[in-house]
Structure formats: structure tokens, C-alpha cells
Amino acid sequence: MKKVKLIIILCSCVTAFVAQNTQREQWDPRSTEWYTPVPPKVQPGKLAGQPPSDAIILFDGKDLSKWESTRRVEGSNRREPVQWKIVNGELHIVPGTGDIRTKEYFGDCQLHIEFKLPPPDQEKGNSGVYLQSTYELQIYEGEPNTLYVNGMIGSMYKQSAPLANAYTKNGEWQVYDIFWKAPVFDGEGTLLSPAMITVTLNSIVIQNNYILKGDTPYRGLPAYTPHGRLPLLLQDHGSAVAFRNIWIRHL
């Protein structure tokens, strides 16, 4: 009986395959081709890590015109000046001066950012890249890792440990390439699709299309709060982490 059923299933599959291909033979190939809109031409950077032609340069070693402090002047709507320092083309956190964020708001994006943690004999290197000011990709010294794995370098903080520890060592430049799909909410604030992220650290995939459960709080469980485009934020966590070559593309 089992052999008879198997033969019937195989015959059905063959019949369906033949019918599908016979139907396809009747199609005009031009009916499944389209020619507009034409994708824009983007010139890649000449070297690895260099920004492509359509990138927004957030920091090129010269100025902080694309950034603002998250702190406001007391009793005013004005923001305090950014107090992080540019030293030899590098952007250094001045511990205790507060986070900084981009003046421009972003949703879906591709982000390139390079960072360097201070030597281990100085302090624990700690910072974070906050997509849309809300979702933290952790920056923390990782050789050796001494932190819980869902809070170590390359983690989506308190949600997803990295697939691998691709960190080299303190005092050396590390490279994040981030591909971000922003969450989508309807007009009543209902979540229609969650955020998703892919990350490489030093060209190694460490987050692979990870679907976020919400924000990345230190205490409690992740949750979504409705929002639209928001700034990219870099965290002052009390250590002198350095950054360079920061660029972003709208997707």
C-alpha cells in the first residue's frame, strides 16, 4: 500500500512539473521584464571602507557640523555645544560630556563606522551605536570578553549575542558595517513590521538578519514604542572611545 501511495505522489509531481513547464512555454519572455525605474548609479569607494558617491559623510576627521549634543541648555530649548574632541582626525569621547546624535533623521540605512577602544591599562572601553536613538549595537572591549554575551562587543544589547567574536584588540581600529531595516508602525501606533539588522565586524558577519523584539533597555524586557525617523546616536559611557570614517546611506 505504501509503495502504491508513493507511486501516485511521484506521478502527481511529474504531471504538475510537466504542466507548469508547458504553461511557461506559452509565455512571452518580455511580459516578465521591466525597464523602469532605472536604479541610480552609485560609484563605490576606491578602497575598502571609503564612502560611496551617494553616502552622507557624518564624520571625515574635520568637523562636527553633522552632530549635536543630546543635552539641552538649562531653561532653554537650545542644545549644549558638542564637547567631544577631534584629535588628529579622530573623534574622541570626552567622558561625562554626554551622548551626541546626528542632526539628520534616519530610517532604513547602511552605516559604516570605525572605532578604537583605549588601552586596557587605562580603562574599560564602553560605548554604543544607537540606531534611531533607540536600538543599541554594543561597543565594548572584547579580547578577552568579560561581559555577559548578550552585552558583549557586537551584541544587540540584552537581546542578541554576536555570532562570533571578531574583535581584535584594544588600541586597534575596529570596523562596523551595519544594514538596518527600521520598524514600521501604522497611524494608530500598531507595529506592522519589526526592526531587523545585519552587522559585520571587521568583515565578519556577527548579526545575520536579526529581528529585534523592541528597544534595548538595561533593565527589563524589550518593547516597541511607535516612532518615525530618528537620529543616529553615539553613547558617552564614561570612556574615551575614538571614532573615525563615519558615513551613512538612506535605503
N, C-alpha and C positions, 0 to 999 in steps of 0.2 A: 504493500500500500504506500509506503514512504517513497519507494522508487517511482511509482506512478505519479505521485504528487510532485516530485522533483522534476520529472519529465514535463509535466503540464506547465510548471512555473518557467522552466527553461524555454519551452516553446512560446509561451506568452511574451517573455522578454525578447526573444528573437523577432517575433511578429511586430512588437512595438518598435524595436530598433529599425527594422526594415521600413515600417510605415513612416517613422519620423524622418528618415533619410530620403524616402520618396517624396515626402512633402517638401523638404528643404530644396530638392532638385527643382521644384517649380518656382522657387523664389528668384526674383531678380536681385542680384547682389547689391545693386545701387539702392534698393529700398531700405537697407540697413546701414547706409553710410550717411554721415553728415559732415558739413564743411564750415559751419559757423556755430557759435562764436570761435574765432581763432585764438588759442592760448597766447598770452603775451610773451614776447621774447625776453628772457632773463639771462644776463651774462654772468656765469659763475665767477667767483673769485679766482685769481690766478694760482693761489696757494691754498692749502687746506686751512679752513678757519677764517679765511678772508671773506668779507661780506659780498653777496651777490649784488647785482646792479639795482635791484628793487628793495634792498634792505633799508630799514630805518636805523641809522647809526646812533645808538644810545650813549656810547662812550668810546672815544677813539684816543684817549690819553691827553686830551687838550682842555676840555671844559666840562661843566656840569649843567649846561643850559637845558638839557632834556629832563632834568631831575628837580625834585623839590623835597623839602623835609615833610615828614608826616606830622610834625609838631606845629602848633599854632602859637602865635604871639599872644600872651595872656591878655584877655579882654578884647581880642580882635579876631577878625576872620582871616587876617594875613598869616602866612606861614613863616616860620623862622628860616633864616638862610641855611642852606646845606653846609654842615660843618665837617663833612668828610674831606680828606685832603688828597690832592693829586701830587704824587712824588715820582719823578722820573717816568711820567706817562702812565703810572699805575694809580688806581683809585683805592685809597686806604680808609677803612672804617676808623673813625676816632671814637673809641668806646665811650658810651654814655651820652652821645650826642643824638641818638635816636635813629629810627629807620628812615630810609629815603624811598621815594616812589617816582615813577615816570609822570610827567605832566600829561602825556597822551594816554588814552584808554585803549585797552586791547581785549579781543575775544579770542577766536581761533588764531593760533600763531605758531611760527617756528622761531625759536630763540637760541642764540649762541652766546655763551658766557664763559669766560675763563677766570679762575680764581686760584689763590695761593694762600695756604694757611701758615701762620707763624711757626718758627721752630719750636719743637716740643718742650725745650728747656725754658721757654718764655711763658707760655700759657696754653690752655686748651683752645684750639681753633673752633669757632662755632658761629654759624650764620645760617641763612636760608634764602632761597629764591621762592617768592610767593607769587604764583600765577594768579592774576586778577585779585591781588592783595589778600588772598583767602586760602590758597591751597599750597602748602609748603613742601618744596623739594629740599631735603636737608643738605646742609654743608657742615661737615664735622670731620675731624681728623680720623683717618681710617686705617692706619698702619702702625701698630695693631688697633683693631676696633675694640673699644672698652665699653660701648654703649649697647643697649637693647637693640636687636637687629632691625626692628621697625622704626628705629630712630637714628640709625647709623647713616654714614655717607651714602647718598643715592636713594634713600628711602623716601616714599611719600609719607610724611611724618605721622607716626602712630597708625598707619594703615597698611602699607605695603613695603616689606623688606626688599632690597635690591636683589636681582637675580644673581649678581656676582659682585665681589668687592674689587673694583678696577682702580682704586686709589693707589697712587704710587707712594709718595711720602711728603711730609711737611717741608715747606721751602721750595717745592716744585710746582709748576703751573699744572692745574687740572682743567679739563675741558668738558663742559656740559653742552650737549645739543638736545634740545627739548622740542617735542612736537605735541602741541596742546589742542585738544578739542574741548571747547567751553561747554558748560551745561546750558541747556535750553529750558526756559520756563514759559508757560502761557500767560495770557493777560491777567489771570487770577492768581498767579504765583505757583501753579502746579508744575512740578518737574516733568518735562516731556522727555528729555534725554539727559543722562548724567555726564559728567566730565570724563574725559579719557586722556591718558598721557603715555607717550613713549619717550624714553630718555636713553641717550648714550653717555657714558662717562669714559673719556679717553678712547673713544671709538668702539667701546664695548656696550652692547645693549644691556641695560640694567633694569628698565621698566618697559614691558612689552604690551602696549595697548591696555594698560591697567585702567579699569573702570572704577572711579572714585565713589566712595559711599557718602561723601559730603565733604565738609571742611576738615581741617587737620588740627583739632584742639589739643592742648597739653593735657587737660583734664576732660574726662567724659568721652562720649561717643560722637563720631562724625554725624553731621546733619547738613542739609541744604537750606540756605536762605535765598529767596529769589533775588536775582541781580542781573544787570546787563554787563556791558563792557566796563572794565575797571583797570586801574593802573597796575603795572608790574612793580613789585615791592622787593627791596633788598633789606635784610634784617640786620640791625645792630644788636648782637647778643653778647656784647661786652668783650670782644676780642678783635684784634687788628687784622682781620682778613683783608686781602687785597684782591682787586678785580681789574680786568682789562678786556679789551676787544669784545664789547657787548653790542650785539645787533639783533634785530628782530624783523620778521616779515609777517604782515597780515595774511591770513589764509581764508 
